[in-house]
């Protein structure tokens, strides 16, 4: 009886130890998964301020090209069409430069828009005529005011010399876009309808 009791006790002990080991392994797996999630989130958010800027610029650049293509195709005024074409050409060039820069820094850029920027594209795609022009111009005024501020900050305060240099190089083009779209917006406000392209 005593021997049987001892065997049962030892067996029970092994069962408890095995359960604890499994539990510990499971906890470690959970911690590893959590760590991976945090790493993925850090990558998505960009990590350092310079990396965050690169990620933000990549998404913004993609959106500018998509919206520019839409404006060139759907715009009813010559000014909106021309501005849209400028966006496609200038931002496609900047996007290519950014891809090269990101690759040299081992930064994986997003290949699709995030929900916020995709919502802008979806909203604009449903509009036509003067409503499209007005909404597009308003978006571009807001976007370029924001972009110029962010690129200016990176160009003056960035820590990574290569990212900082790219921001400084791209900034004059953004300032030119900002001036162009402000003139278009002012023209719309002052004259109501702009000349339609034919």
Order of alpha helices (4+ residues) and beta strands (2+ residues): alpha-alpha-alpha-alpha-alpha-alpha
